[in-house]
Amino acid sequence: MAEARQWAEKLESLPQPKDAEPFFSFTYDGKPSAELLGQWEQKWASRKLDNRRTERTLTWTDPKTGLEIRCTSVVYSDFPVVEWTVYFKNTGKADTPILADVQGMNVSFHRDGDGGYTLHNMRGDDCSPASYQPIVIDVGKETTHRFAPVGGRPTQGTTTPYFNVEWPGQGVIVVLGWPGQWAAQFACDKSSLLTVRGGQELTRLRLLPGEQIRTPLSVLMFWKGDVVRSQNLWRRWMFAHNIPRPGGKLPPPFTSICMGLQQSEAGEIKNIHSYIDNGVKQDYWWMDAGWYPCNGAWWNTGTWEPDPKRFPKGLKAVSDYAHSKGMKMVLWFEPERVGGGSWLTAKHPEWIFGGANGGLLKFGNPEVRQWAIEHFDKLIKEQGVDLYREDFNMDPLGYWRNADAPDRQGITENLHVQGHLAYWDELRRRHPEMLLDTCASGGRRNDLESLRRAVPLLRSDFQGAGDPADVRRYAGNQGHTYGLSMWVPYYGTGEYYNNGYSVRSHFCQGMGVGYNPDLMPVDWKRLKKTIADWRAVVDEFYGDYYPLTKYAISEDVWMAWQFNRPEAGSGMVQAFRHIDSLYESARVRLHGLDKDAVYTLTNLDLPGTTEMTGRELSETGLVIAINEQPGSALITYKKKP
């Protein structure tokens, strides 16, 4: 693509060996990096990772203290993207002076003409209807905007580390990958110079001999055109270079069934039998929290073995039965949070921030991390687990910061983040065909470093649970799809209620249902129709994404979007009429179509098909009628040969 080639040339201006001011910054022994780096020994190396990526490594070494700084950057030839990570290592024999205010990203942009910038961001997950709401901020001259998550989980609260900076006709996507407490600042001066700084929120520390810390992953994607196009460029880069590929392939779409928490061998096998007998075979059987000894309370974690009372033959009895019926097994884990009264608190209180009372497992400790690798790897193998589902139901920030001495602020978080990523990397190495899930009370750990290793199979714990008649809750889940799809192109969710409006509000690649026949009557015919509808459209979720209405989860509006695969000549439209909307129809203009082609359209709720040209669909628009309040429409289209 021409734009990628243009920006590849521009990105060559990234730090060269003799640059005094690269795209990161820090202070060391009270002196700024811009003053120091030009005086230190520098080395440079470059290599081709493949035919689409070139890696460049720059190293600076302080001859007095032995501090080594290594900046590893990657330039992409197929996308206008550059990324880098900076590592700080003490190669000396004594503690270093204070290293502080480490900013993995410190970059500036200047727009043509006079004016400010428009900043696009997305809310994090807080288990609410507003999770993933798109945010638009005007960054005017002489203004500063600061962002940070809550509690140490990177996509929790009112912001996420995903930003799109727009100015007339172009812009740059700015992303930090850090599964911890990051912070970012966007400051525009009176000359329209925008400076972006970002990194771990708190760093003021000495490095011990041999110790190494790292910055968040920094990513810039340059773009021209409009914001919607830029977000689809991002989606395509995510699919091409970031989403995990077990067995070398993108994760396929799948359906799953979960019977809830604290189940038993007898109950799981009985319900597998119920689904199979009624002709509903899903792709995965999902066992969630509570399979270990926990005294009836799933949150009592830390004794990581099957409860012998409820699972006398281990979980293998359930996974073997699921496998015999053509289904794989999902199993829930939460290694970082440790409950009091567990095996871990009794045997190794020194491994836990919180000691015998329970708390946070010390993943920054190599001994602890190795135990976790071996123990959970053994469980995966022995219990027949096909998909490793990890959760993280606590805020770690207080534990991290309380563990730091005044001259070691930020070290515990940094070592923990490095340790947890290394844990995931080793599980993936040992199980190259296995998919990992990055759940954290829903979607609170969906930063880019995490998404390169795992996928969010439960985008939020807000799934419409509660009164099944309260259809107002489902608009929130539509809002989740609307906002999250701009940034995270593969995700999953769970659904409790077997009605078309509810289920369609949750459609995505990883579609889970939780209909327990022991607790509710299951309309098997309707469930089969639901799954058939999902299978008819799910491949389109791998395409480009276009919002067709404004974001609004109020109950007097419509919400609609389109997924389009131009290479396949196909796509789909989802539309929702909310319960208080007075309008029985809406006209939406589609995107990304061949205007000279003819498309066959199928409304999955109506018989027959219709035909329209790409020009009609793009310019005149598609009229969608929904009579029910609330109601939904699901429309597919296919380009005629």
PyMOL commands that set and color helices and strands:
alter all, ss='L'
color gray80, all
select helices_A, chain A and resi 2-11+33-39+227-241+246-248+265-277+316-324+343-347+349-351+355-357+366-382+397-402+411-430+448-451+471-484+500-504+524-542+614-620
alter helices_A, ss='H'
color red, helices_A
select strands_A, chain A and resi 25-28+31-32+41-50+53-61+67-76+81-90+99-103+105-110+117-122+134-139+143-147+162-167+170-177+182-188+193-200+204-205+212-214+217-224+254-258+284-287+328-333+337-338+352-353+359-361+387-390+408-409+435-438+492-495+510-513+544-547+558-565+570-577+585-588+598-603+610-613+622-625+631-639
alter strands_A, ss='S'
color yellow, strands_A
deselect
rebuild
show_as cartoon
